[in-house]
Amino acid sequence: MTLDDVRHGLRAARYITTPRVETALFLALALEKPLLAEGPAGAGKTELGKVLAEMLATDLVRLQCYEGLDEARALFEWNYQKQLLRIQADRAEGLTWENLSSHIFSAEFLLERPLLRAIAAAKKVVLLIDEVDKADPEFEAFLLEVLSDFQVSVPELGTIRARHRPVVVLTSNRTRELSEALVRRCLHLYVDFPGPEKEAEIVALKVPDLDEKLRAQVARFVAGLRKLELRKAPSIAETLDWARGLCALGVRELDPATVRRTLSLVVKHEEDLRKAEGKVGALLAGR
């Protein structure tokens, strides 16, 4: 796959991109290295993994990280209820524990979680490890071990090695610093919010019925909102929700009254809403 293939593939998947993003994706594929996409929440990092799976015409396996995530929830668990039913049935037939254990600790009773699912997949898949910064540092160390050789050990079954090395995309909102070891293993890409012109392109692609002038107004207004140091800056998805809402209302041009009655589509916290409402006139004027 060439750099041009990546560029055309992203466009075919309707992902508005930049040369820096295209190059990072190409190098991640060419070098078979995980891609770590960092940046503010809502800037399009998760979408990058989804679009990559679409571009490669393969499955997306997503691991959503959170505080307290452990190996069992990320890798595998045994289906205890199914094992118990099997034990009861086999004991009724007079089987010994030696025979029972060989039955219940088999692949039939293994629940694959995202990491094992990606490693054991019959084809190359995209493994999206989303918001890795939300997981505990201990889990990060475990993750680093898995990414180093793409194999896992199941005590009762042995070592399971990847038949096809997955394409790995990690995302981080930078709520904490990741370990140097993990950062070194990955290619790094910073994904920021797009500028007004680029965001207007995204709106045009996703909400084609919106008037061109209104599209530009929406993109400029949202760019202004992101400079207000809100508790949560509007995401690209929220920009698109606002655009769709304005389109449904038949709005042709932004004015203060329209902005105030629809602003909750793009600003979701009460304190942010009050701050934004006080700046509506200035933001519409581009100040």
Steps between C-alpha positions, in 0.01 A plus 500: 500500500638840399454843652263584215297187578462618859402849387238371255376240748437762767315720256293207378406437864396869525771594749629854451869476572836675480837396351633446853220256586535320167875459547464374857245238394711390206810460716307311769384254233836478323703454819234290675520720808213609726377854440442712810259785424491762775297818522188658648182297542277523196771588248447185291752252643254213546356564156850452360503139617151435363585653164823300482303176538263613227791596276664159548165322458545313826345471844544750780567357846461771762626498857349791694730582790383620840628522856519153652522315168692178558643212300188286533273761344751584228633154416278206591275351764362154555127452451433390856126442457554278198778316684271441799225359278753269335631384838148418619421310181827305500477412870157359436673264257756402763807672351799567726655845555794405277261447211290801595792744508614403151152586376429827677840661442480489123446760228127429512478670841735790430349849471722705272534865598628762253876435528471124458235544229741714297791260553299187419319651199511297179594814305682826561275734698526853637537502878382834642614553861292804584584754772795304635577788737188409702644160590729451798879504448509131601273413209717709271798279594299188417392653171861574410585133550217387271596749228863388508440150363125467434464178690322410821525205734190322623622263774256222413537534122858616445629792296279659235699685234362747250447344160480847351659794678218750563520865400500683834372851569514638854330824596562728796334820618817579696329498839827353628846437363548158345813301578809568294517130414156503339561827317831368362334189362248705301502749218361821644236723343346808658142548382368848575165656416484603135511866403180670376565427132574132560202463732277663238621229259405233752153654542459516122585132474280382787209750472489579128158670516628783718543832319863585421487837675344347811760224492779756518321689780461183705866406460620849596267519800610160632865597455428807713328288766811283531704807592279580800665249735176314554475202731459290186581636156246404231592182315478455125203269559321780688573742216333254266202462736458878500525513123234229466277680748529829311428318177188338649379843618547645153747762624681688223720730706616521861365782714517550879149368565555183295835436665359536852209262441718231340826544690430202727563274201867594507561617860401238759590640844294771672799716600637473145160596361484814712851600397426437131167686507678810624733487201250425221515846343879514503533147363258570216703810416816288497654666804 
